[in-house]
Amino acid sequence: MIELRDLRDEDEDLLFQWRSEPEVDRWMSDAAFPSREAHAGWFSGLRSDPDMQGWLITRGGVPAGLLTFTGLLSHHRRAGWNWFLGSAEARGRGVGRAAQVLGLDRAFVELGLHKVFAEVMADNDAALKAQAASGFRREGYLRGHVLKNGAPRDVVLLGILADEWHELREAARRSLVEAHLIAG
Ligand SMILES: CC(C)(COP(=O)(O)OP(=O)(O)OC[C@H]1O[C@@H](n2cnc3c(N)ncnc32)[C@H](O)[C@@H]1OP(=O)(O)O)[C@@H](O)C(=O)NCCC(=O)NCCS
């Protein structure tokens, strides 16, 4: 089963380790790889700043990845979606698909948001395909929008509205329950 659980003190080390994995780092648009101190500050902010919320994605109770929302205090009732699976064994097996359904329910059912949006590097096929499969629509293409290791990279802007998720969620949940990926 795939679940989202609240962050714990011990997750800080694991998240730093995951953040340094080349397959995670290559898709991150932060200015530079964070120092240990910067990571600790980010982790503490994630747990205390009301503008952000984050959960560990677990598979069979074992940590697999991270999902965060940013910009929650915006009066537009929208949040930025950021995620990754840090554990290589968890990728490409439907964990991302399940985490999205759980995450979009947090956003639209629990938090009552109006919109969730994401900025994805244009050559990140796995993220673009996974997010399209759960209802994110392509809203824009931003040329040379981020500098990754000094090189300009294009970014695709994705978004999903609350009404769209309410239309899709029953079928999305049902197929994951049938595949024993999430609890019914
Ligand atoms: C992006 C990510 C979260 C997707 O999660 P995942 O568990 O690997 O994806 P899933 O197994 O749920 O697959 C969902 C869809 O994406 C497709 N997909 C998965 N990996 C893929 C890959 N490497 N290339 C192309 N498509 C891929 C699957 O075929 C599936 O589509 P389908 O339902 O039509 O078959 C995960 O691969 C990851 O963490 N990647 C590295 C970090 C990253 O890119 N983070 C996102 C930054 S925006």
The ligand as an SDF file (V2000), in Angstrom:
LIG
                    3D

 48 50  0  0  0  0  0  0  0  0999 V2000
    8.3130   11.4430  -11.5130 C   0  0  0  0  0  0  0  0  0  0  0  0
    8.0600   10.3210  -10.5350 C   0  0  0  0  0  0  0  0  0  0  0  0
    7.6020   10.9070   -9.1940 C   0  0  0  0  0  0  0  0  0  0  0  0
    6.9380    9.4150  -11.1130 C   0  0  0  0  0  0  0  0  0  0  0  0
    6.6320    8.3880  -10.2070 O   0  0  0  0  0  0  0  0  0  0  0  0
    6.6710    6.8460  -10.6670 P   0  0  0  0  0  0  0  0  0  0  0  0
    6.1830    6.0300   -9.5200 O   0  0  0  0  0  0  0  0  0  0  0  0
    8.0200    6.5350  -11.2070 O   0  0  0  0  0  0  0  0  0  0  0  0
    5.5890    6.7960  -11.8380 O   0  0  0  0  0  0  0  0  0  0  0  0
    4.4910    5.6740  -12.0160 P   0  0  0  0  0  0  0  0  0  0  0  0
    5.1100    4.3180  -11.9260 O   0  0  0  0  0  0  0  0  0  0  0  0
    3.3270    5.9380  -11.0970 O   0  0  0  0  0  0  0  0  0  0  0  0
    4.0620    5.9330  -13.5100 O   0  0  0  0  0  0  0  0  0  0  0  0
    3.0900    6.8900  -13.8760 C   0  0  0  0  0  0  0  0  0  0  0  0
    3.1280    7.0540  -15.3610 C   0  0  0  0  0  0  0  0  0  0  0  0
    4.4030    7.6030  -15.7710 O   0  0  0  0  0  0  0  0  0  0  0  0
    5.0660    6.7210  -16.6920 C   0  0  0  0  0  0  0  0  0  0  0  0
    6.5020    6.6670  -16.3990 N   0  0  0  0  0  0  0  0  0  0  0  0
    7.0800    6.2760  -15.2380 C   0  0  0  0  0  0  0  0  0  0  0  0
    8.4260    6.3330  -15.3490 N   0  0  0  0  0  0  0  0  0  0  0  0
    8.6840    6.7750  -16.6190 C   0  0  0  0  0  0  0  0  0  0  0  0
    9.8860    7.0540  -17.3580 C   0  0  0  0  0  0  0  0  0  0  0  0
   11.0940    6.8990  -16.7990 N   0  0  0  0  0  0  0  0  0  0  0  0
    9.7610    7.5140  -18.6380 N   0  0  0  0  0  0  0  0  0  0  0  0
    8.5360    7.7010  -19.2010 C   0  0  0  0  0  0  0  0  0  0  0  0
    7.3740    7.4480  -18.5670 N   0  0  0  0  0  0  0  0  0  0  0  0
    7.4570    6.9930  -17.2820 C   0  0  0  0  0  0  0  0  0  0  0  0
    4.4290    5.3810  -16.4860 C   0  0  0  0  0  0  0  0  0  0  0  0
    4.4770    4.6140  -17.6930 O   0  0  0  0  0  0  0  0  0  0  0  0
    3.0030    5.7330  -16.1000 C   0  0  0  0  0  0  0  0  0  0  0  0
    2.1900    5.9790  -17.2250 O   0  0  0  0  0  0  0  0  0  0  0  0
    0.9610    4.9950  -17.5370 P   0  0  0  0  0  0  0  0  0  0  0  0
    0.0640    5.0790  -16.3380 O   0  0  0  0  0  0  0  0  0  0  0  0
    0.3940    5.5690  -18.7890 O   0  0  0  0  0  0  0  0  0  0  0  0
    1.6040    3.6310  -17.6850 O   0  0  0  0  0  0  0  0  0  0  0  0
    9.3430    9.4730  -10.2660 C   0  0  0  0  0  0  0  0  0  0  0  0
    9.6970    8.7560  -11.4320 O   0  0  0  0  0  0  0  0  0  0  0  0
   10.5330   10.2840   -9.7940 C   0  0  0  0  0  0  0  0  0  0  0  0
   10.6260   10.5870   -8.6350 O   0  0  0  0  0  0  0  0  0  0  0  0
   11.4680   10.6320  -10.6760 N   0  0  0  0  0  0  0  0  0  0  0  0
   12.7190   11.3340  -10.2930 C   0  0  0  0  0  0  0  0  0  0  0  0
   12.5320   12.7210   -9.6660 C   0  0  0  0  0  0  0  0  0  0  0  0
   11.5590   13.5920  -10.4190 C   0  0  0  0  0  0  0  0  0  0  0  0
   11.5630   13.6290  -11.6130 O   0  0  0  0  0  0  0  0  0  0  0  0
   10.7020   14.3100   -9.6650 N   0  0  0  0  0  0  0  0  0  0  0  0
    9.7030   15.1750  -10.2540 C   0  0  0  0  0  0  0  0  0  0  0  0
   10.2530   16.5540  -10.4650 C   0  0  0  0  0  0  0  0  0  0  0  0
    9.0160   17.5300  -11.2930 S   0  0  0  0  0  0  0  0  0  0  0  0
  1  2  1  0
  2  3  1  0
  2  4  1  0
  2 36  1  0
  4  5  1  0
  5  6  1  0
  6  7  2  0
  6  8  1  0
  6  9  1  0
  9 10  1  0
 10 11  2  0
 10 12  1  0
 10 13  1  0
 13 14  1  0
 14 15  1  0
 15 16  1  0
 15 30  1  0
 16 17  1  0
 17 18  1  0
 17 28  1  0
 18 19  1  0
 18 27  1  0
 19 20  2  0
 20 21  1  0
 21 22  1  0
 21 27  2  0
 22 23  1  0
 22 24  2  0
 24 25  1  0
 25 26  2  0
 26 27  1  0
 28 29  1  0
 28 30  1  0
 30 31  1  0
 31 32  1  0
 32 33  2  0
 32 34  1  0
 32 35  1  0
 36 37  1  0
 36 38  1  0
 38 39  2  0
 38 40  1  0
 40 41  1  0
 41 42  1  0
 42 43  1  0
 43 44  2  0
 43 45  1  0
 45 46  1  0
 46 47  1  0
 47 48  1  0
M  END
$$$$
